Amino acid sequence: MRILALYCATLAFAPAATAAEWFVSTAGSDATGNGSFAQPYRTITHVLDPANEIVQAGDIVTLRGLPGSNVYAEVDVRLRVPLTLRSRAGEWAHIACPLNVPDSVCVQIDPEASGSRLSRLEISGGLYYGVFLQTDWESGGNPGGAGASNIIVEDCKIHDTGRDAIKITPKCNDVTIRRTEIWNS
């Protein structure tokens, strides 16, 4: 019994695993970058692509947003694991998707990415949505499916989308949108 108590006490004071922070900059490189502040990646989709095995659940993806080089012209930035996607403190990154790409959204959050956070981002464009909270079922196909839940969208600007600025599908729960400007959807 004493050994079990000592083991539990040791676990309680063990350091928690820390999230990795990955940097992305329009001046970075997907080929030679390593995701550090000094050698950032170039595209958000490169960092989030599961084939590249870069991000893990709980990680932070920080976008550089310096004036004059803050626009990320990307389509379908897709969160597949829970993470934080944000601008660097004191900077403002803009994810700008063209309106003419068929079936496009700017930022999609899958149900497996429940617990994610979007912070201090400008998001514009996407033929359908600026931010899309996905559900893993189709009408009548899998009524027990789940939606992206426990999502926070804070201090963002979401505008000039083809249809909805933020699309929250059925089965998504506990979505908080705070201090966010939304216009021209």
C-alpha positions as CSV (number, residue, x, y, z in Angstrom):
1,M,0.0,0.0,0.0
2,R,2.8,2.4,0.8
3,I,4.5,1.7,-2.5
4,L,1.3,2.6,-4.3
5,A,0.9,5.8,-2.3
6,L,4.5,6.7,-3.1
7,Y,4.0,6.0,-6.8
8,C,0.8,8.1,-6.9
9,A,2.6,11.0,-5.1
10,T,5.5,10.8,-7.6
11,L,3.1,11.0,-10.6
12,A,1.4,14.0,-9.1
13,F,4.6,16.0,-9.1
14,A,6.1,14.7,-12.3
15,P,6.5,17.4,-15.0
16,A,3.8,17.5,-17.6
17,A,4.7,17.0,-21.2
18,T,5.0,20.3,-22.9
19,A,3.5,21.2,-26.2
20,A,5.8,21.9,-29.1
21,E,5.5,25.3,-30.8
22,W,5.9,25.4,-34.6
23,F,6.6,28.7,-36.4
24,V,5.3,29.5,-39.9
25,S,6.3,32.6,-41.9
26,T,5.8,33.8,-45.4
27,A,9.6,34.1,-45.5
28,G,10.1,30.5,-44.3
29,S,10.7,27.3,-46.3
30,D,8.9,24.0,-46.3
31,A,12.0,22.4,-47.8
32,T,14.7,23.7,-45.4
33,G,12.7,25.0,-42.4
34,N,12.6,23.1,-39.2
35,G,9.7,25.0,-37.6
36,S,11.8,27.0,-35.2
37,F,11.6,30.7,-34.8
38,A,14.9,31.1,-36.7
39,Q,14.0,28.6,-39.5
40,P,10.2,28.6,-39.8
41,Y,8.1,26.6,-42.3
42,R,6.5,28.5,-45.2
43,T,3.0,27.1,-45.3
44,I,0.4,26.2,-42.7
45,T,-0.9,23.2,-44.7
46,H,2.7,21.7,-44.7
47,V,2.8,21.8,-41.0
48,L,-0.7,20.4,-40.6
49,D,-0.4,17.7,-43.2
50,P,-0.5,14.3,-41.4
51,A,1.9,12.8,-44.0
52,N,4.6,15.2,-42.7
53,E,4.2,14.1,-39.1
54,I,5.0,17.5,-37.7
55,V,2.2,18.5,-35.3
56,Q,0.8,16.4,-32.5
57,A,-2.2,16.9,-30.2
58,G,-1.7,19.9,-27.9
59,D,0.9,21.6,-30.1
60,I,0.9,25.3,-31.0
61,V,1.3,26.6,-34.5
62,T,2.3,30.3,-34.5
63,L,2.1,32.3,-37.6
64,R,4.3,35.3,-38.2
65,G,2.3,38.3,-39.2
66,L,4.7,41.1,-39.9
67,P,3.3,44.1,-41.9
68,G,3.7,43.6,-45.6
69,S,4.3,39.8,-45.3
70,N,1.4,38.6,-43.2
71,V,-0.8,37.0,-45.9
72,Y,-1.0,33.3,-46.2
73,A,-2.7,32.5,-49.5
74,E,-3.8,29.0,-48.6
75,V,-6.9,26.9,-49.1
76,D,-8.4,24.3,-46.8
77,V,-6.2,24.7,-43.7
78,R,-7.3,21.6,-41.9
79,L,-7.0,20.9,-38.2
80,R,-7.0,17.2,-37.6
81,V,-5.7,17.1,-34.0
82,P,-6.4,19.4,-31.1
83,L,-4.0,22.4,-31.3
84,T,-3.7,26.1,-31.1
85,L,-3.4,28.1,-34.4
86,R,-2.5,31.7,-33.7
87,S,-0.6,34.8,-34.7
88,R,2.6,35.6,-32.8
89,A,2.1,38.2,-30.0
90,G,2.3,41.7,-31.4
91,E,1.7,40.5,-35.0
92,W,-1.3,39.8,-37.1
93,A,-1.4,36.9,-39.6
94,H,-4.0,36.7,-42.4
95,I,-5.2,33.4,-43.9
96,A,-6.6,34.5,-47.3
97,C,-8.3,31.9,-49.4
98,P,-9.5,32.7,-53.0
99,L,-13.3,32.8,-53.5
100,N,-13.1,31.0,-56.8
101,V,-11.7,27.6,-55.7
102,P,-14.5,25.0,-55.8
103,D,-15.8,23.6,-52.5
104,S,-13.2,25.5,-50.5
105,V,-13.0,26.7,-46.9
106,C,-10.3,28.7,-45.2
107,V,-10.0,26.8,-41.9
108,Q,-11.7,23.4,-41.3
109,I,-11.7,21.9,-37.8
110,D,-12.4,18.1,-37.8
111,P,-14.1,16.3,-34.9
112,E,-10.8,14.7,-34.0
113,A,-9.4,18.2,-33.5
114,S,-11.9,19.0,-30.7
115,G,-10.3,21.2,-28.1
116,S,-8.6,23.4,-30.7
117,R,-8.2,27.2,-30.5
118,L,-8.0,29.9,-33.2
119,S,-6.5,33.1,-31.8
120,R,-5.6,36.5,-33.2
121,L,-6.1,35.6,-36.9
122,E,-7.6,37.3,-39.8
123,I,-9.5,34.8,-42.0
124,S,-11.0,35.7,-45.4
125,G,-12.3,34.0,-48.5
126,G,-13.2,30.4,-49.1
127,L,-16.0,29.7,-51.5
128,Y,-18.1,28.3,-48.7
129,Y,-16.8,29.1,-45.3
130,G,-14.2,31.1,-43.4
131,V,-14.2,28.6,-40.5
132,F,-15.9,25.2,-40.8
133,L,-16.6,23.0,-37.8
134,Q,-17.0,19.6,-39.3
135,T,-19.2,16.6,-38.3
136,D,-18.1,13.1,-39.1
137,W,-21.5,11.9,-40.3
138,E,-23.7,12.5,-43.3
139,S,-27.4,13.0,-43.1
140,G,-28.9,9.6,-42.3
141,G,-25.6,7.9,-42.7
142,N,-24.2,7.8,-39.2
143,P,-26.5,9.4,-36.7
144,G,-24.2,8.7,-33.8
145,G,-21.3,10.7,-35.3
146,A,-19.5,13.5,-33.5
147,G,-18.8,17.1,-34.3
148,A,-15.8,19.4,-33.6
149,S,-16.4,20.5,-30.0
150,N,-14.8,22.5,-27.2
151,I,-13.5,25.0,-29.8
152,I,-12.5,28.5,-29.0
153,V,-12.3,31.3,-31.7
154,E,-11.0,34.4,-30.1
155,D,-9.8,37.8,-31.1
156,C,-10.2,37.0,-34.8
157,K,-11.4,38.9,-37.8
158,I,-13.5,36.7,-40.2
159,H,-14.8,38.4,-43.4
160,D,-15.5,38.4,-47.1
161,T,-16.4,34.7,-47.3
162,G,-18.3,33.1,-50.2
163,R,-21.1,32.0,-47.9
164,D,-20.9,31.6,-44.1
165,A,-18.2,33.3,-42.0
166,I,-18.4,30.4,-39.5
167,K,-20.3,27.2,-40.2
168,I,-21.1,25.1,-37.1
169,T,-22.6,21.7,-38.2
170,P,-24.9,19.5,-36.1
171,K,-23.2,17.5,-33.3
172,C,-20.7,20.3,-32.6
173,N,-20.9,21.4,-28.9
174,D,-19.3,23.9,-26.6
175,V,-18.1,26.4,-29.3
176,T,-17.0,29.8,-27.9
177,I,-16.6,32.8,-30.2
178,R,-15.4,35.8,-28.3
179,R,-14.0,39.2,-29.2
180,T,-14.3,38.3,-32.9
181,E,-15.3,40.7,-35.7
182,I,-17.4,39.1,-38.5
183,W,-18.5,40.9,-41.7
184,N,-19.3,40.5,-45.4
185,S,-20.3,36.9,-45.5
